[in-house]
Amino acid sequence: MGQIYHVWNRGVDGRKIFIDNHDRLRFLDTLRFLNTVRHVALKDIDRGNLPEIESRERLVAIFAYTLLSNHFHISLKELRPGGMNKFIKKFGIGYTLYFNIRHERRGRLFERSMQWKVVSSDQYFQHLIAYIHLNALDAIDKDWRAGKMKDKEKIEILSKYKWSSAKFFLGKDEDDLIDVKNLRLHYPANCFKNHRKYLCGWSTRNLPEIQSREEGAGAGFPRD
């Protein structure tokens, strides 16, 4: 308990897992309202009968996320034994059921079982937050990794990108998905203050350290 993870996945055969903003909003709602030890019926989310989730009932603390058209990245911390396992099963199955019904399809939506990587140090965690947020630049211009985008332009894009927690870290918007109390245990005030500079620094290095660490990462669910 208390372990931090990087969780990600992409659509099977590279397909889009978010067709429009309705899908993206539903994915965020799935993260929000299935993060509980209680059973939540998917029809309740459909109907807007959304439960009030108390902090003591949460399975995980969500720290950062970015959604792109065919994949996502999330950083989270397990809050109770087996919480990580239960949470990623719940939101993976819940979103797939929603997506298949809405888009009249069957079968797997994601490429494989959820991919995950244990965050081994506070320094790695800080690098990971930058990595997750910088992925949002791919939605605008994938050539940013080649150094064709100025720092000011990168920050402007990230601070306005709706489907990422980057805007919260840059002080541009509130985000009720982020567990700020738990986050500050690992990402102190000076890190928030310097997040803009940190993003620019890592973007010019093309994130080699984080990317190399992701190779060979754990597949499927971790053991309880």
Secondary structure as UniProt FT lines:
FT   STRAND          4..11
FT   HELIX           12..14
FT   HELIX           21..33
FT   HELIX           42..46
FT   TURN            47..48
FT   HELIX           55..57
FT   STRAND          60..67
FT   STRAND          71..78
FT   TURN            81..82
FT   HELIX           83..102
FT   TURN            103..104
FT   STRAND          115..118
FT   HELIX           122..134
FT   HELIX           135..139
FT   HELIX           142..146
FT   HELIX           151..160
FT   TURN            162..163
FT   HELIX           166..169
FT   TURN            170..171
FT   TURN            176..177
FT   HELIX           180..183
FT   TURN            184..186
FT   HELIX           189..193
FT   HELIX           195..204
FT   TURN            205..206
FT   HELIX           208..214
FT   TURN            215..216
FT   STRAND          218..219
//
